[in-house]
Amino acid sequence: MRNYLYLIVAILFEVVATTALKETQGFTRLGPSLVVVTGYAFAFYFLSLPLRTMPVGIVYALWCAAGIVLITAIGWIWFRQALDLPAVIGMGLIMAGVVVINLFSKTLVH
């Protein structure tokens, strides 16, 4: 259970850092640039913790899937970036993959 908490924290830091990355304007703005560097540092630290006992492929799949879906949602809501039907279907497939991994994979260490 602790591994999932670390992974969630890592994902949240990564999402904040990636969101701020858009606001750096090519790292020309100090505030958002500091958020990016700090956010990714904490994200990678917390990502390293579940890797002590969980398979790297599974951790990375969960990290990527959650990050993709959350960043896409932020882009849609915060930055008013349009999503077409194929994008929505793709996000649904990514979320379905995460559900399959968590419910059926025997490679997870709980």
KAMO-V263707 format. One record per residue. N is the residue number from 1. RES is the residue in one small letter. SS is DSSP state (~ for helix, > for strand, _ for the rest). OMEGA is omega in whole degrees, 0 to 359 (* if undefined). Layout:
N/RES/SS/OMEGA  N/RES/SS/OMEGA
//
This chain:
1/m/_/179  2/r/~/178  3/n/~/180  4/y/~/177  5/l/~/177  6/y/~/180  7/l/~/177  8/i/~/178  9/v/~/178  10/a/~/180  11/i/~/180  12/l/~/177  13/f/~/180  14/e/~/180  15/v/~/177  16/v/~/181  17/a/~/181  18/t/~/176  19/t/~/179  20/a/~/181  21/l/~/178  22/k/~/184  23/e/~/181  24/t/_/184  25/q/_/179  26/g/_/181  27/f/_/176  28/t/_/178  29/r/_/188  30/l/~/184  31/g/~/179  32/p/~/178  33/s/~/178  34/l/~/177  35/v/~/180  36/v/~/183  37/v/~/180  38/t/~/181  39/g/~/179  40/y/~/178  41/a/~/179  42/f/~/180  43/a/~/181  44/f/~/176  45/y/~/182  46/f/~/175  47/l/~/181  48/s/~/185  49/l/~/178  50/p/~/180  51/l/_/177  52/r/_/184  53/t/_/182  54/m/_/178  55/p/_/184  56/v/~/180  57/g/~/180  58/i/~/179  59/v/~/182  60/y/~/178  61/a/~/179  62/l/~/179  63/w/~/183  64/c/~/183  65/a/~/180  66/a/~/179  67/g/~/180  68/i/~/182  69/v/~/181  70/l/~/179  71/i/~/177  72/t/~/178  73/a/~/178  74/i/~/177  75/g/~/181  76/w/~/184  77/i/~/189  78/w/_/185  79/f/_/178  80/r/_/179  81/q/_/185  82/a/_/173  83/l/_/175  84/d/_/183  85/l/~/178  86/p/~/178  87/a/~/179  88/v/~/178  89/i/~/178  90/g/~/177  91/m/~/178  92/g/~/178  93/l/~/177  94/i/~/179  95/m/~/177  96/a/~/177  97/g/~/178  98/v/~/178  99/v/~/179  100/v/~/179  101/i/~/184  102/n/~/183  103/l/~/191  104/f/~/184  105/s/_/177  106/k/_/180  107/t/_/179  108/l/_/175  109/v/_/182  110/h/_/*
//
